[in-house]
């Protein structure tokens, strides 16, 4: 993992088309701006994890229902 320190107003570039800019830092919260091509999906990790957990729970419930039917 690459670890960088950036100040407000500074950016990092990823590849040719993605720029991540530090917009604000206060009270331990960092506000980022991301510029990327429209075909690049940008999703907060906690949302992906939440959906994965919900899918796992649904699959577990389905397995339990199937066992009850048999």
PDB file of N, H, CA, C and O in Angstrom:
ATOM      1  N   UNK A   1       0.848  -1.179   0.000  1.00  0.00           N
ATOM      2  CA  UNK A   1       0.000   0.000   0.000  1.00  0.00           C
ATOM      3  C   UNK A   1       0.889   1.235   0.000  1.00  0.00           C
ATOM      4  O   UNK A   1       1.806   1.361   0.811  1.00  0.00           O
ATOM      5  N   UNK A   2       0.607   2.114  -0.896  1.00  0.00           N
ATOM      6  H   UNK A   2      -0.139   2.011  -1.554  1.00  0.00           H
ATOM      7  CA  UNK A   2       1.293   3.399  -0.959  1.00  0.00           C
ATOM      8  C   UNK A   2       0.612   4.345   0.022  1.00  0.00           C
ATOM      9  O   UNK A   2      -0.609   4.494  -0.006  1.00  0.00           O
ATOM     10  N   UNK A   3       1.390   4.981   0.886  1.00  0.00           N
ATOM     11  H   UNK A   3       2.383   4.860   0.909  1.00  0.00           H
ATOM     12  CA  UNK A   3       0.855   5.928   1.858  1.00  0.00           C
ATOM     13  C   UNK A   3       1.413   7.305   1.540  1.00  0.00           C
ATOM     14  O   UNK A   3       2.626   7.488   1.445  1.00  0.00           O
ATOM     15  N   UNK A   4       0.515   8.276   1.376  1.00  0.00           N
ATOM     16  H   UNK A   4      -0.470   8.127   1.453  1.00  0.00           H
ATOM     17  CA  UNK A   4       0.913   9.645   1.040  1.00  0.00           C
ATOM     18  C   UNK A   4       0.321  10.619   2.041  1.00  0.00           C
ATOM     19  O   UNK A   4      -0.753  10.387   2.597  1.00  0.00           O
ATOM     20  N   UNK A   5       1.035  11.706   2.262  1.00  0.00           N
ATOM     21  H   UNK A   5       1.907  11.894   1.811  1.00  0.00           H
ATOM     22  CA  UNK A   5       0.490  12.819   3.040  1.00  0.00           C
ATOM     23  C   UNK A   5       0.179  13.937   2.065  1.00  0.00           C
ATOM     24  O   UNK A   5       1.010  14.283   1.226  1.00  0.00           O
ATOM     25  N   UNK A   6      -1.002  14.497   2.171  1.00  0.00           N
ATOM     26  H   UNK A   6      -1.678  14.216   2.852  1.00  0.00           H
ATOM     27  CA  UNK A   6      -1.423  15.602   1.310  1.00  0.00           C
ATOM     28  C   UNK A   6      -2.034  16.679   2.184  1.00  0.00           C
ATOM     29  O   UNK A   6      -2.640  16.383   3.213  1.00  0.00           O
ATOM     30  N   UNK A   7      -1.879  17.901   1.784  1.00  0.00           N
ATOM     31  H   UNK A   7      -1.386  18.142   0.948  1.00  0.00           H
ATOM     32  CA  UNK A   7      -2.504  19.029   2.458  1.00  0.00           C
ATOM     33  C   UNK A   7      -3.706  19.495   1.656  1.00  0.00           C
ATOM     34  O   UNK A   7      -3.886  19.111   0.500  1.00  0.00           O
ATOM     35  N   UNK A   8      -4.526  20.326   2.283  1.00  0.00           N
ATOM     36  H   UNK A   8      -4.380  20.638   3.222  1.00  0.00           H
ATOM     37  CA  UNK A   8      -5.697  20.886   1.608  1.00  0.00           C
ATOM     38  C   UNK A   8      -5.272  21.527   0.294  1.00  0.00           C
ATOM     39  O   UNK A   8      -4.314  22.298   0.244  1.00  0.00           O
ATOM     40  N   UNK A   9      -6.001  21.196  -0.766  1.00  0.00           N
ATOM     41  H   UNK A   9      -6.779  20.570  -0.725  1.00  0.00           H
ATOM     42  CA  UNK A   9      -5.712  21.745  -2.088  1.00  0.00           C
ATOM     43  C   UNK A   9      -4.751  20.910  -2.916  1.00  0.00           C
ATOM     44  O   UNK A   9      -4.598  21.153  -4.113  1.00  0.00           O
ATOM     45  N   UNK A  10      -4.099  19.928  -2.299  1.00  0.00           N
ATOM     46  H   UNK A  10      -4.223  19.730  -1.327  1.00  0.00           H
ATOM     47  CA  UNK A  10      -3.162  19.076  -3.036  1.00  0.00           C
ATOM     48  C   UNK A  10      -3.889  17.862  -3.602  1.00  0.00           C
ATOM     49  O   UNK A  10      -4.946  17.464  -3.113  1.00  0.00           O
ATOM     50  N   UNK A  11      -3.297  17.286  -4.643  1.00  0.00           N
ATOM     51  H   UNK A  11      -2.438  17.609  -5.041  1.00  0.00           H
ATOM     52  CA  UNK A  11      -3.926  16.167  -5.351  1.00  0.00           C
ATOM     53  C   UNK A  11      -2.954  15.023  -5.531  1.00  0.00           C
ATOM     54  O   UNK A  11      -1.742  15.173  -5.376  1.00  0.00           O
ATOM     55  N   UNK A  12      -3.522  13.869  -5.866  1.00  0.00           N
ATOM     56  H   UNK A  12      -4.506  13.747  -5.993  1.00  0.00           H
ATOM     57  CA  UNK A  12      -2.737  12.755  -6.386  1.00  0.00           C
ATOM     58  C   UNK A  12      -3.386  12.332  -7.701  1.00  0.00           C
ATOM     59  O   UNK A  12      -4.594  12.484  -7.887  1.00  0.00           O
ATOM     60  N   UNK A  13      -2.587  11.810  -8.592  1.00  0.00           N
ATOM     61  H   UNK A  13      -1.607  11.687  -8.441  1.00  0.00           H
ATOM     62  CA  UNK A  13      -3.080  11.327  -9.879  1.00  0.00           C
ATOM     63  C   UNK A  13      -2.938   9.816  -9.917  1.00  0.00           C
ATOM     64  O   UNK A  13      -1.930   9.266  -9.473  1.00  0.00           O
ATOM     65  N   UNK A  14      -3.947   9.153 -10.446  1.00  0.00           N
ATOM     66  H   UNK A  14      -4.766   9.600 -10.807  1.00  0.00           H
ATOM     67  CA  UNK A  14      -3.913   7.707 -10.631  1.00  0.00           C
ATOM     68  C   UNK A  14      -4.110   7.457 -12.115  1.00  0.00           C
ATOM     69  O   UNK A  14      -5.157   7.775 -12.677  1.00  0.00           O
ATOM     70  N   UNK A  15      -3.100   6.887 -12.738  1.00  0.00           N
ATOM     71  H   UNK A  15      -2.249   6.628 -12.281  1.00  0.00           H
ATOM     72  CA  UNK A  15      -3.173   6.661 -14.176  1.00  0.00           C
ATOM     73  C   UNK A  15      -3.269   7.976 -14.915  1.00  0.00           C
ATOM     74  O   UNK A  15      -2.792   9.009 -14.446  1.00  0.00           O
ATOM     75  N   UNK A  16      -3.899   7.921 -16.089  1.00  0.00           N
ATOM     76  H   UNK A  16      -4.287   7.082 -16.470  1.00  0.00           H
ATOM     77  CA  UNK A  16      -4.003   9.115 -16.922  1.00  0.00           C
ATOM     78  C   UNK A  16      -5.256   9.936 -16.655  1.00  0.00           C
ATOM     79  O   UNK A  16      -5.302  11.111 -17.019  1.00  0.00           O
ATOM     80  N   UNK A  17      -6.278   9.348 -16.029  1.00  0.00           N
ATOM     81  H   UNK A  17      -6.240   8.393 -15.733  1.00  0.00           H
ATOM     82  CA  UNK A  17      -7.535  10.063 -15.986  1.00  0.00           C
ATOM     83  C   UNK A  17      -8.182  10.250 -14.632  1.00  0.00           C
ATOM     84  O   UNK A  17      -9.319  10.714 -14.559  1.00  0.00           O
ATOM     85  N   UNK A  18      -7.488   9.900 -13.548  1.00  0.00           N
ATOM     86  H   UNK A  18      -6.564   9.522 -13.607  1.00  0.00           H
ATOM     87  CA  UNK A  18      -8.118   9.997 -12.234  1.00  0.00           C
ATOM     88  C   UNK A  18      -7.307  10.937 -11.348  1.00  0.00           C
ATOM     89  O   UNK A  18      -6.099  10.769 -11.179  1.00  0.00           O
ATOM     90  N   UNK A  19      -7.994  11.930 -10.786  1.00  0.00           N
ATOM     91  H   UNK A  19      -8.975  12.067 -10.923  1.00  0.00           H
ATOM     92  CA  UNK A  19      -7.361  12.868  -9.854  1.00  0.00           C
ATOM     93  C   UNK A  19      -8.164  12.876  -8.560  1.00  0.00           C
ATOM     94  O   UNK A  19      -9.388  13.007  -8.571  1.00  0.00           O
ATOM     95  N   UNK A  20      -7.456  12.733  -7.454  1.00  0.00           N
ATOM     96  H   UNK A  20      -6.462  12.626  -7.446  1.00  0.00           H
ATOM     97  CA  UNK A  20      -8.081  12.801  -6.138  1.00  0.00           C
ATOM     98  C   UNK A  20      -7.492  14.012  -5.431  1.00  0.00           C
ATOM     99  O   UNK A  20      -6.279  14.112  -5.243  1.00  0.00           O
ATOM    100  N   UNK A  21      -8.371  14.932  -5.043  1.00  0.00           N
ATOM    101  H   UNK A  21      -9.356  14.852  -5.195  1.00  0.00           H
ATOM    102  CA  UNK A  21      -7.935  16.194  -4.453  1.00  0.00           C
ATOM    103  C   UNK A  21      -8.478  16.322  -3.033  1.00  0.00           C
ATOM    104  O   UNK A  21      -9.646  16.026  -2.776  1.00  0.00           O
ATOM    105  N   UNK A  22      -7.626  16.764  -2.118  1.00  0.00           N
ATOM    106  H   UNK A  22      -6.678  17.004  -2.327  1.00  0.00           H
ATOM    107  CA  UNK A  22      -8.043  17.024  -0.744  1.00  0.00           C
ATOM    108  C   UNK A  22      -8.730  18.388  -0.729  1.00  0.00           C
ATOM    109  O   UNK A  22      -8.092  19.411  -0.977  1.00  0.00           O
ATOM    110  N   UNK A  23     -10.023  18.398  -0.439  1.00  0.00           N
ATOM    111  H   UNK A  23     -10.540  17.567  -0.237  1.00  0.00           H
ATOM    112  CA  UNK A  23     -10.792  19.638  -0.432  1.00  0.00           C
ATOM    113  C   UNK A  23     -10.829  20.289   0.942  1.00  0.00           C
ATOM    114  O   UNK A  23     -10.819  21.514   1.064  1.00  0.00           O
ATOM    115  N   UNK A  24     -10.872  19.450   1.978  1.00  0.00           N
ATOM    116  H   UNK A  24     -10.880  18.455   1.879  1.00  0.00           H
ATOM    117  CA  UNK A  24     -11.036  19.978   3.329  1.00  0.00           C
ATOM    118  C   UNK A  24     -10.567  18.949   4.340  1.00  0.00           C
ATOM    119  O   UNK A  24     -10.725  17.747   4.125  1.00  0.00           O
ATOM    120  N   UNK A  25      -9.995  19.408   5.435  1.00  0.00           N
ATOM    121  H   UNK A  25      -9.867  20.384   5.610  1.00  0.00           H
ATOM    122  CA  UNK A  25      -9.603  18.550   6.552  1.00  0.00           C
ATOM    123  C   UNK A  25     -10.035  19.246   7.839  1.00  0.00           C
ATOM    124  O   UNK A  25      -9.618  20.374   8.104  1.00  0.00           O
ATOM    125  N   UNK A  26     -10.868  18.580   8.640  1.00  0.00           N
ATOM    126  H   UNK A  26     -11.206  17.664   8.425  1.00  0.00           H
ATOM    127  CA  UNK A  26     -11.240  19.150   9.933  1.00  0.00           C
ATOM    128  C   UNK A  26     -11.826  18.065  10.825  1.00  0.00           C
ATOM    129  O   UNK A  26     -12.556  17.185  10.369  1.00  0.00           O
ATOM    130  N   UNK A  27     -11.489  18.150  12.101  1.00  0.00           N
ATOM    131  H   UNK A  27     -10.896  18.865  12.471  1.00  0.00           H
ATOM    132  CA  UNK A  27     -12.021  17.220  13.109  1.00  0.00           C
ATOM    133  C   UNK A  27     -11.843  15.755  12.726  1.00  0.00           C
ATOM    134  O   UNK A  27     -12.734  14.941  12.966  1.00  0.00           O
ATOM    135  N   UNK A  28     -10.709  15.416  12.138  1.00  0.00           N
ATOM    136  H   UNK A  28      -9.985  16.078  11.943  1.00  0.00           H
ATOM    137  CA  UNK A  28     -10.428  14.033  11.775  1.00  0.00           C
ATOM    138  C   UNK A  28     -11.162  13.537  10.546  1.00  0.00           C
ATOM    139  O   UNK A  28     -11.117  12.345  10.242  1.00  0.00           O
ATOM    140  N   UNK A  29     -11.836  14.423   9.834  1.00  0.00           N
ATOM    141  H   UNK A  29     -11.873  15.391  10.081  1.00  0.00           H
ATOM    142  CA  UNK A  29     -12.565  14.040   8.624  1.00  0.00           C
ATOM    143  C   UNK A  29     -11.913  14.716   7.425  1.00  0.00           C
ATOM    144  O   UNK A  29     -11.614  15.910   7.452  1.00  0.00           O
ATOM    145  N   UNK A  30     -11.701  13.936   6.381  1.00  0.00           N
ATOM    146  H   UNK A  30     -11.944  12.966   6.359  1.00  0.00           H
ATOM    147  CA  UNK A  30     -11.096  14.452   5.153  1.00  0.00           C
ATOM    148  C   UNK A  30     -12.161  14.455   4.064  1.00  0.00           C
ATOM    149  O   UNK A  30     -12.815  13.437   3.834  1.00  0.00           O
ATOM    150  N   UNK A  31     -12.338  15.578   3.400  1.00  0.00           N
ATOM    151  H   UNK A  31     -11.806  16.404   3.587  1.00  0.00           H
ATOM    152  CA  UNK A  31     -13.281  15.681   2.285  1.00  0.00           C
ATOM    153  C   UNK A  31     -12.470  15.619   1.001  1.00  0.00           C
ATOM    154  O   UNK A  31     -11.583  16.442   0.776  1.00  0.00           O
ATOM    155  N   UNK A  32     -12.782  14.631   0.155  1.00  0.00           N
ATOM    156  H   UNK A  32     -13.503  13.963   0.338  1.00  0.00           H
ATOM    157  CA  UNK A  32     -12.047  14.411  -1.084  1.00  0.00           C
ATOM    158  C   UNK A  32     -12.917  14.743  -2.286  1.00  0.00           C
ATOM    159  O   UNK A  32     -14.134  14.553  -2.264  1.00  0.00           O
ATOM    160  N   UNK A  33     -12.280  15.237  -3.323  1.00  0.00           N
ATOM    161  H   UNK A  33     -11.292  15.391  -3.341  1.00  0.00           H
ATOM    162  CA  UNK A  33     -12.928  15.404  -4.613  1.00  0.00           C
ATOM    163  C   UNK A  33     -12.273  14.445  -5.589  1.00  0.00           C
ATOM    164  O   UNK A  33     -11.047  14.337  -5.625  1.00  0.00           O
ATOM    165  N   UNK A  34     -13.071  13.753  -6.377  1.00  0.00           N
ATOM    166  H   UNK A  34     -14.066  13.842  -6.349  1.00  0.00           H
ATOM    167  CA  UNK A  34     -12.534  12.766  -7.310  1.00  0.00           C
ATOM    168  C   UNK A  34     -12.992  13.108  -8.715  1.00  0.00           C
ATOM    169  O   UNK A  34     -14.189  13.216  -8.981  1.00  0.00           O
ATOM    170  N   UNK A  35     -12.039  13.275  -9.603  1.00  0.00           N
ATOM    171  H   UNK A  35     -11.067  13.187  -9.388  1.00  0.00           H
ATOM    172  CA  UNK A  35     -12.347  13.458 -11.022  1.00  0.00           C
ATOM    173  C   UNK A  35     -11.882  12.208 -11.743  1.00  0.00           C
ATOM    174  O   UNK A  35     -10.719  11.815 -11.645  1.00  0.00           O
ATOM    175  N   UNK A  36     -12.803  11.585 -12.470  1.00  0.00           N
ATOM    176  H   UNK A  36     -13.748  11.904 -12.550  1.00  0.00           H
ATOM    177  CA  UNK A  36     -12.487  10.347 -13.176  1.00  0.00           C
ATOM    178  C   UNK A  36     -13.386  10.244 -14.402  1.00  0.00           C
ATOM    179  O   UNK A  36     -14.439  10.879 -14.459  1.00  0.00           O
ATOM    180  N   UNK A  37     -12.970   9.445 -15.382  1.00  0.00           N
ATOM    181  H   UNK A  37     -12.115   8.929 -15.336  1.00  0.00           H
ATOM    182  CA  UNK A  37     -13.838   9.210 -16.540  1.00  0.00           C
ATOM    183  C   UNK A  37     -15.172   8.613 -16.095  1.00  0.00           C
ATOM    184  O   UNK A  37     -15.239   7.932 -15.072  1.00  0.00           O
ATOM    185  N   UNK A  38     -16.218   8.864 -16.852  1.00  0.00           N
ATOM    186  H   UNK A  38     -16.164   9.417 -17.684  1.00  0.00           H
ATOM    187  CA  UNK A  38     -17.557   8.400 -16.488  1.00  0.00           C
ATOM    188  C   UNK A  38     -17.662   6.882 -16.410  1.00  0.00           C
ATOM    189  O   UNK A  38     -18.530   6.360 -15.710  1.00  0.00           O
ATOM    190  N   UNK A  39     -16.791   6.164 -17.121  1.00  0.00           N
ATOM    191  H   UNK A  39     -16.086   6.587 -17.690  1.00  0.00           H
ATOM    192  CA  UNK A  39     -16.872   4.704 -17.105  1.00  0.00           C
ATOM    193  C   UNK A  39     -16.194   4.088 -15.886  1.00  0.00           C
ATOM    194  O   UNK A  39     -16.231   2.869 -15.715  1.00  0.00           O
ATOM    195  N   UNK A  40     -15.577   4.903 -15.038  1.00  0.00           N
ATOM    196  H   UNK A  40     -15.546   5.893 -15.177  1.00  0.00           H
ATOM    197  CA  UNK A  40     -14.926   4.406 -13.823  1.00  0.00           C
ATOM    198  C   UNK A  40     -15.936   4.469 -12.681  1.00  0.00           C
ATOM    199  O   UNK A  40     -16.454   5.538 -12.358  1.00  0.00           O
ATOM    200  N   UNK A  41     -16.211   3.315 -12.074  1.00  0.00           N
ATOM    201  H   UNK A  41     -15.790   2.446 -12.337  1.00  0.00           H
ATOM    202  CA  UNK A  41     -17.130   3.270 -10.941  1.00  0.00           C
ATOM    203  C   UNK A  41     -16.398   3.759  -9.695  1.00  0.00           C
ATOM    204  O   UNK A  41     -15.271   3.345  -9.425  1.00  0.00           O
ATOM    205  N   UNK A  42     -17.041   4.634  -8.948  1.00  0.00           N
ATOM    206  H   UNK A  42     -17.957   4.970  -9.168  1.00  0.00           H
ATOM    207  CA  UNK A  42     -16.491   5.111  -7.684  1.00  0.00           C
ATOM    208  C   UNK A  42     -17.543   4.819  -6.622  1.00  0.00           C
ATOM    209  O   UNK A  42     -18.624   5.408  -6.622  1.00  0.00           O
ATOM    210  N   UNK A  43     -17.211   3.899  -5.717  1.00  0.00           N
ATOM    211  H   UNK A  43     -16.333   3.420  -5.717  1.00  0.00           H
ATOM    212  CA  UNK A  43     -18.163   3.448  -4.710  1.00  0.00           C
ATOM    213  C   UNK A  43     -17.466   3.442  -3.355  1.00  0.00           C
ATOM    214  O   UNK A  43     -16.332   2.980  -3.233  1.00  0.00           O
ATOM    215  N   UNK A  44     -18.151   3.957  -2.341  1.00  0.00           N
ATOM    216  H   UNK A  44     -19.072   4.333  -2.440  1.00  0.00           H
ATOM    217  CA  UNK A  44     -17.591   3.911  -0.984  1.00  0.00           C
ATOM    218  C   UNK A  44     -17.523   2.457  -0.526  1.00  0.00           C
ATOM    219  O   UNK A  44     -18.471   1.694  -0.709  1.00  0.00           O
ATOM    220  N   UNK A  45     -16.400   2.087   0.067  1.00  0.00           N
ATOM    221  H   UNK A  45     -15.629   2.707   0.216  1.00  0.00           H
ATOM    222  CA  UNK A  45     -16.176   0.695   0.453  1.00  0.00           C
ATOM    223  C   UNK A  45     -17.239   0.190   1.425  1.00  0.00           C
ATOM    224  O   UNK A  45     -17.674  -0.957   1.320  1.00  0.00           O
ATOM    225  N   UNK A  46     -17.662   1.030   2.370  1.00  0.00           N
ATOM    226  H   UNK A  46     -17.309   1.961   2.456  1.00  0.00           H
ATOM    227  CA  UNK A  46     -18.631   0.559   3.358  1.00  0.00           C
ATOM    228  C   UNK A  46     -19.952   0.165   2.711  1.00  0.00           C
ATOM    229  O   UNK A  46     -20.655  -0.699   3.236  1.00  0.00           O
ATOM    230  N   UNK A  47     -20.306   0.775   1.586  1.00  0.00           N
ATOM    231  H   UNK A  47     -19.735   1.477   1.160  1.00  0.00           H
ATOM    232  CA  UNK A  47     -21.527   0.382   0.878  1.00  0.00           C
ATOM    233  C   UNK A  47     -21.373  -0.989   0.233  1.00  0.00           C
ATOM    234  O   UNK A  47     -22.302  -1.797   0.252  1.00  0.00           O
ATOM    235  N   UNK A  48     -20.211  -1.250  -0.334  1.00  0.00           N
ATOM    236  H   UNK A  48     -19.456  -0.594  -0.350  1.00  0.00           H
ATOM    237  CA  UNK A  48     -19.943  -2.559  -0.941  1.00  0.00           C
ATOM    238  C   UNK A  48     -19.997  -3.645   0.126  1.00  0.00           C
ATOM    239  O   UNK A  48     -20.598  -4.698  -0.086  1.00  0.00           O
ATOM    240  N   UNK A  49     -19.368  -3.391   1.277  1.00  0.00           N
ATOM    241  H   UNK A  49     -18.880  -2.535   1.449  1.00  0.00           H
ATOM    242  CA  UNK A  49     -19.357  -4.364   2.371  1.00  0.00           C
ATOM    243  C   UNK A  49     -20.777  -4.603   2.880  1.00  0.00           C
ATOM    244  O   UNK A  49     -21.149  -5.741   3.167  1.00  0.00           O
ATOM    245  N   UNK A  50     -21.572  -3.538   2.993  1.00  0.00           N
ATOM    246  H   UNK A  50     -21.270  -2.614   2.760  1.00  0.00           H
ATOM    247  CA  UNK A  50     -22.955  -3.668   3.455  1.00  0.00           C
ATOM    248  C   UNK A  50     -23.771  -4.553   2.515  1.00  0.00           C
ATOM    249  O   UNK A  50     -24.531  -5.404   2.978  1.00  0.00           O
ATOM    250  N   UNK A  51     -23.626  -4.367   1.223  1.00  0.00           N
ATOM    251  H   UNK A  51     -23.009  -3.676   0.847  1.00  0.00           H
ATOM    252  CA  UNK A  51     -24.348  -5.183   0.242  1.00  0.00           C
ATOM    253  C   UNK A  51     -23.864  -6.631   0.302  1.00  0.00           C
ATOM    254  O   UNK A  51     -24.672  -7.557   0.235  1.00  0.00           O
ATOM    255  N   UNK A  52     -22.549  -6.832   0.427  1.00  0.00           N
ATOM    256  H   UNK A  52     -21.892  -6.080   0.482  1.00  0.00           H
ATOM    257  CA  UNK A  52     -22.013  -8.192   0.523  1.00  0.00           C
ATOM    258  C   UNK A  52     -22.577  -8.903   1.751  1.00  0.00           C
ATOM    259  O   UNK A  52     -22.961 -10.069   1.674  1.00  0.00           O
ATOM    260  N   UNK A  53     -22.625  -8.199   2.882  1.00  0.00           N
ATOM    261  H   UNK A  53     -22.313  -7.251   2.944  1.00  0.00           H
ATOM    262  CA  UNK A  53     -23.161  -8.799   4.111  1.00  0.00           C
ATOM    263  C   UNK A  53     -24.643  -9.129   3.963  1.00  0.00           C
ATOM    264  O   UNK A  53     -25.092 -10.184   4.412  1.00  0.00           O
ATOM    265  N   UNK A  54     -25.403  -8.235   3.339  1.00  0.00           N
ATOM    266  H   UNK A  54     -25.038  -7.378   2.975  1.00  0.00           H
ATOM    267  CA  UNK A  54     -26.830  -8.489   3.124  1.00  0.00           C
ATOM    268  C   UNK A  54     -27.025  -9.692   2.204  1.00  0.00           C
ATOM    269  O   UNK A  54     -27.916 -10.510   2.433  1.00  0.00           O
ATOM    270  N   UNK A  55     -26.201  -9.801   1.169  1.00  0.00           N
ATOM    271  H   UNK A  55     -25.477  -9.136   0.983  1.00  0.00           H
ATOM    272  CA  UNK A  55     -26.298 -10.942   0.252  1.00  0.00           C
ATOM    273  C   UNK A  55     -25.968 -12.242   0.965  1.00  0.00           C
ATOM    274  O   UNK A  55     -26.630 -13.257   0.749  1.00  0.00           O
ATOM    275  N   UNK A  56     -24.940 -12.217   1.819  1.00  0.00           N
ATOM    276  H   UNK A  56     -24.402 -11.392   1.995  1.00  0.00           H
ATOM    277  CA  UNK A  56     -24.562 -13.418   2.562  1.00  0.00           C
ATOM    278  C   UNK A  56     -25.687 -13.826   3.508  1.00  0.00           C
ATOM    279  O   UNK A  56     -26.022 -15.006   3.616  1.00  0.00           O
ATOM    280  N   UNK A  57     -26.264 -12.846   4.187  1.00  0.00           N
ATOM    281  H   UNK A  57     -25.992 -11.887   4.098  1.00  0.00           H
ATOM    282  CA  UNK A  57     -27.367 -13.136   5.105  1.00  0.00           C
ATOM    283  C   UNK A  57     -28.563 -13.725   4.355  1.00  0.00           C
ATOM    284  O   UNK A  57     -29.198 -14.664   4.836  1.00  0.00           O
ATOM    285  N   UNK A  58     -28.865 -13.182   3.195  1.00  0.00           N
ATOM    286  H   UNK A  58     -28.349 -12.419   2.805  1.00  0.00           H
ATOM    287  CA  UNK A  58     -29.971 -13.706   2.384  1.00  0.00           C
ATOM    288  C   UNK A  58     -29.691 -15.135   1.941  1.00  0.00           C
ATOM    289  O   UNK A  58     -30.582 -15.983   1.966  1.00  0.00           O
ATOM    290  N   UNK A  59     -28.454 -15.400   1.534  1.00  0.00           N
ATOM    291  H   UNK A  59     -27.730 -14.710   1.514  1.00  0.00           H
ATOM    292  CA  UNK A  59     -28.082 -16.752   1.105  1.00  0.00           C
ATOM    293  C   UNK A  59     -28.175 -17.725   2.272  1.00  0.00           C
ATOM    294  O   UNK A  59     -28.638 -18.853   2.107  1.00  0.00           O
ATOM    295  N   UNK A  60     -27.735 -17.290   3.454  1.00  0.00           N
ATOM    296  H   UNK A  60     -27.359 -16.374   3.588  1.00  0.00           H
ATOM    297  CA  UNK A  60     -27.822 -18.143   4.640  1.00  0.00           C
ATOM    298  C   UNK A  60     -29.282 -18.452   4.972  1.00  0.00           C
ATOM    299  O   UNK A  60     -29.621 -19.587   5.307  1.00  0.00           O
ATOM    300  N   UNK A  61     -30.142 -17.435   4.878  1.00  0.00           N
ATOM    301  H   UNK A  61     -29.866 -16.513   4.606  1.00  0.00           H
ATOM    302  CA  UNK A  61     -31.573 -17.641   5.143  1.00  0.00           C
ATOM    303  C   UNK A  61     -32.189 -18.588   4.122  1.00  0.00           C
ATOM    304  O   UNK A  61     -33.030 -19.417   4.469  1.00  0.00           O
ATOM    305  N   UNK A  62     -31.777 -18.470   2.875  1.00  0.00           N
ATOM    306  H   UNK A  62     -31.094 -17.796   2.593  1.00  0.00           H
ATOM    307  CA  UNK A  62     -32.281 -19.360   1.832  1.00  0.00           C
ATOM    308  C   UNK A  62     -31.860 -20.796   2.114  1.00  0.00           C
ATOM    309  O   UNK A  62     -32.667 -21.717   1.988  1.00  0.00           O
ATOM    310  N   UNK A  63     -30.592 -20.991   2.498  1.00  0.00           N
ATOM    311  H   UNK A  63     -29.937 -20.242   2.601  1.00  0.00           H
ATOM    312  CA  UNK A  63     -30.113 -22.333   2.841  1.00  0.00           C
ATOM    313  C   UNK A  63     -30.933 -22.917   3.990  1.00  0.00           C
ATOM    314  O   UNK A  63     -31.290 -24.095   3.968  1.00  0.00           O
ATOM    315  N   UNK A  64     -31.227 -22.096   4.986  1.00  0.00           N
ATOM    316  H   UNK A  64     -30.937 -21.139   5.003  1.00  0.00           H
ATOM    317  CA  UNK A  64     -32.000 -22.554   6.132  1.00  0.00           C
ATOM    318  C   UNK A  64     -33.418 -22.949   5.697  1.00  0.00           C
ATOM    319  O   UNK A  64     -33.942 -23.968   6.146  1.00  0.00           O
ATOM    320  N   UNK A  65     -34.031 -22.152   4.833  1.00  0.00           N
ATOM    321  H   UNK A  65     -33.605 -21.324   4.469  1.00  0.00           H
ATOM    322  CA  UNK A  65     -35.372 -22.475   4.343  1.00  0.00           C
ATOM    323  C   UNK A  65     -35.377 -23.761   3.523  1.00  0.00           C
ATOM    324  O   UNK A  65     -36.295 -24.572   3.644  1.00  0.00           O
ATOM    325  N   UNK A  66     -34.369 -23.946   2.702  1.00  0.00           N
ATOM    326  H   UNK A  66     -33.623 -23.287   2.604  1.00  0.00           H
ATOM    327  CA  UNK A  66     -34.271 -25.165   1.888  1.00  0.00           C
ATOM    328  C   UNK A  66     -34.157 -26.387   2.786  1.00  0.00           C
ATOM    329  O   UNK A  66     -34.779 -27.413   2.511  1.00  0.00           O
ATOM    330  N   UNK A  67     -33.369 -26.291   3.859  1.00  0.00           N
ATOM    331  H   UNK A  67     -32.864 -25.457   4.082  1.00  0.00           H
ATOM    332  CA  UNK A  67     -33.220 -27.413   4.793  1.00  0.00           C
ATOM    333  C   UNK A  67     -34.541 -27.720   5.485  1.00  0.00           C
ATOM    334  O   UNK A  67     -34.852 -28.885   5.732  1.00  0.00           O
ATOM    335  N   UNK A  68     -35.320 -26.690   5.800  1.00  0.00           N
ATOM    336  H   UNK A  68     -35.068 -25.744   5.600  1.00  0.00           H
ATOM    337  CA  UNK A  68     -36.614 -26.910   6.455  1.00  0.00           C
ATOM    338  C   UNK A  68     -37.604 -27.589   5.517  1.00  0.00           C
ATOM    339  O   UNK A  68     -38.425 -28.395   5.955  1.00  0.00           O
ATOM    340  N   UNK A  69     -37.528 -27.266   4.236  1.00  0.00           N
ATOM    341  H   UNK A  69     -36.860 -26.611   3.880  1.00  0.00           H
ATOM    342  CA  UNK A  69     -38.442 -27.847   3.253  1.00  0.00           C
ATOM    343  C   UNK A  69     -38.146 -29.326   3.050  1.00  0.00           C
ATOM    344  O   UNK A  69     -39.065 -30.125   2.868  1.00  0.00           O
ATOM    345  N   UNK A  70     -36.879 -29.693   3.080  1.00  0.00           N
ATOM    346  H   UNK A  70     -36.132 -29.044   3.227  1.00  0.00           H
ATOM    347  CA  UNK A  70     -36.492 -31.092   2.832  1.00  0.00           C
ATOM    348  C   UNK A  70     -36.916 -31.928   3.959  1.00  0.00           C
ATOM    349  O   UNK A  70     -36.688 -33.138   3.951  1.00  0.00           O
TER     350      UNK A  70
END
